[in-house]
Amino acid sequence: MANDNVVLRFSDVTFEYEHGKPLLDEASFSVRSGSRITLMGQNGAGKSTIFKMITGELTPTEGSVFRSPSDATVAIARQVMPKDVLDLTLREFFTTAFPDVKYNLDKLIQDIFDVVHLALPLEKIVKTLSGGQQARLLLAHALIQNPDLLLLDEPTNNLDQYGIDHLTGFLMTYEKTVLVISHDAEFLNAFSDGVLYLDAHTKKVEQYTGDYNAVIVESSSALRLR
């Protein structure tokens, strides 16, 4: 459940890959700790760019991105398996999720496998998995870290209904903060309590509070009035 503490704030953030063509223009928003936020916008509006600024992979052209506390942990479920982990076993792959050795790593892995509906021997090599299995593995890698800020990009794409149900249940009980990019309306409405909408025309971020369906109605009405 969200509280009054702000865990993430974008303050007048401008970002451009090409000079004079901003993707974001003095965009500002804040995210409360414990909230579950959907990140929406047209293709190319900058959703993935916002995720990269949250992780620190990119820095704003102007403005600031604040995490509170400053050492708040972030994990993102990436879409493509990094080449440098393809020859690792699954157990070795999950050791990369933690700064220290976990004595109960095998149990943690099995618990998170249940969430993403995977059943694989931990001695199996990453590159031998199918594309769908690797996508679930990347999701599991993010979830197992239990970060302060969990970033998910289309997490249901490679899950069957059983996996979607388990992921939804996991996120509904997750006590920290989740930001999700997804087009799965049923999944989003099950747990979202707010929406950040990236407007490709104004280059701003509009913030709405409420469950996903209610926010869609509100935001659609606002867009029609422009």
Secondary structure in CASP SS format (residue, H / E / C, confidence):
PFRMAT SS
TARGET T0000
AUTHOR 0000-0000-0000
METHOD secondary structure of the structure
MODEL  1
M C 1.00
A C 1.00
N C 1.00
D C 1.00
N C 1.00
V E 1.00
V E 1.00
L E 1.00
R E 1.00
F E 1.00
S E 1.00
D E 1.00
V E 1.00
T E 1.00
F E 1.00
E C 1.00
Y C 1.00
E E 1.00
H C 1.00
G C 1.00
K E 1.00
P C 1.00
L C 1.00
L E 1.00
D E 1.00
E E 1.00
A E 1.00
S E 1.00
F E 1.00
S E 1.00
V E 1.00
R E 1.00
S C 1.00
G C 1.00
S C 1.00
R E 1.00
I E 1.00
T E 1.00
L E 1.00
M E 1.00
G E 1.00
Q C 1.00
N C 1.00
G C 1.00
A C 1.00
G C 1.00
K H 1.00
S H 1.00
T H 1.00
I H 1.00
F H 1.00
K H 1.00
M H 1.00
I H 1.00
T H 1.00
G C 1.00
E C 1.00
L C 1.00
T C 1.00
P C 1.00
T C 1.00
E E 1.00
G E 1.00
S E 1.00
V E 1.00
F E 1.00
R E 1.00
S C 1.00
P C 1.00
S C 1.00
D C 1.00
A C 1.00
T C 1.00
V E 1.00
A E 1.00
I E 1.00
A E 1.00
R C 1.00
Q C 1.00
V C 1.00
M C 1.00
P C 1.00
K H 1.00
D H 1.00
V H 1.00
L C 1.00
D C 1.00
L C 1.00
T E 1.00
L H 1.00
R H 1.00
E H 1.00
F H 1.00
F H 1.00
T H 1.00
T C 1.00
A C 1.00
F C 1.00
P C 1.00
D C 1.00
V C 1.00
K C 1.00
Y C 1.00
N C 1.00
L H 1.00
D H 1.00
K H 1.00
L H 1.00
I H 1.00
Q H 1.00
D H 1.00
I H 1.00
F H 1.00
D H 1.00
V H 1.00
V H 1.00
H C 1.00
L C 1.00
A C 1.00
L C 1.00
P C 1.00
L C 1.00
E C 1.00
K C 1.00
I E 1.00
V H 1.00
K H 1.00
T H 1.00
L C 1.00
S C 1.00
G H 1.00
G H 1.00
Q H 1.00
Q H 1.00
A H 1.00
R H 1.00
L H 1.00
L H 1.00
L H 1.00
A H 1.00
H H 1.00
A H 1.00
L H 1.00
I C 1.00
Q C 1.00
N C 1.00
P C 1.00
D C 1.00
L E 1.00
L E 1.00
L E 1.00
L E 1.00
D E 1.00
E C 1.00
P C 1.00
T C 1.00
N C 1.00
N C 1.00
L C 1.00
D C 1.00
Q H 1.00
Y H 1.00
G H 1.00
I H 1.00
D H 1.00
H H 1.00
L H 1.00
T H 1.00
G H 1.00
F H 1.00
L H 1.00
M H 1.00
T H 1.00
Y C 1.00
E C 1.00
K C 1.00
T E 1.00
V E 1.00
L E 1.00
V E 1.00
I E 1.00
S C 1.00
H C 1.00
D C 1.00
A H 1.00
E H 1.00
F H 1.00
L H 1.00
N H 1.00
A H 1.00
F H 1.00
S C 1.00
D C 1.00
G E 1.00
V E 1.00
L E 1.00
Y E 1.00
L E 1.00
D C 1.00
A C 1.00
H C 1.00
T C 1.00
K C 1.00
K C 1.00
V E 1.00
E E 1.00
Q E 1.00
Y E 1.00
T E 1.00
G C 1.00
D C 1.00
Y H 1.00
N H 1.00
A H 1.00
V H 1.00
I H 1.00
V H 1.00
E H 1.00
S H 1.00
S H 1.00
S H 1.00
A H 1.00
L H 1.00
R H 1.00
L C 1.00
R C 1.00
END
